[in-house]
Amino acid sequence: MGKLKATSKEAWVADLWSHSNDRGAWSPRFSRHLNDWEIQDVERFFARLLGKGVDEGGEDKVCFN
């Protein structure tokens, strides 16, 4: 998979996290339009995140298998 970059090197998921009712949503913003050859990598990345939960009381970490 290629590398994905945030619009800011200092960006945090919390900065792009919004709450609605008792749910949250992550709304990443890209600094440019994706090239056709990048779209599949981004789709795979989001598919890996789909169904994952956020433990708001736990330590900040991301683990991929």
N, C-alpha and C positions, 0 to 999 in steps of 0.2 A: 504494500500500500504506500502511496506517496505521502508526503508530509502535508498536513493541514495547518494553516497559519491563522491566528486571530487577527482582527484588525488592529489590535494593540498588543504588544508583547506583555503588557501589564494587565491584560484582561483576565478576569476571573469568571467562572460560571455564575457565581453569585451576582455579578454585575449585570448579567443577561437573563437572570431568573425572574420570572413574574409569577405572582400568586393570584389565583382566581377561585373563589369558593374554597374548598379545602385542598385544592390541587395546585401544582406548580407546573410551569412550562419553561423550557430553555429555548431561547430564541437567538441563536448565533447569527451574526451578520458578517458577511464576507466583504473584503475590501475591493473586490472586483468580481466580474462575472466569471463563472467556471468555464474552462475549456471543455469541449466535448469529451476529451480523453480523461478528464478529471472527475466527471460526474459519477461514473461507476464506483470509483474509490470512495467518494463522499457518501453515496448510497449504502455501500458496504459498512462504512463507519457508523452511520446512523442506525443501520439494521442491528449492529452489535450492541448499541445502546438501548434499542427498543426493548421494553419489558424490564429494564434494570430500574431499581428503586434508589432513592436517596435517603440515607440515614442521617437526618438532620442533627441528631444528638451524638453521632459518632465522629471519629477522627476523619479528616478530609483525606481521601485516597481513591484511586481508581485501579482496579485489578482486571486484567484481561487474561483469559485462558487461551 
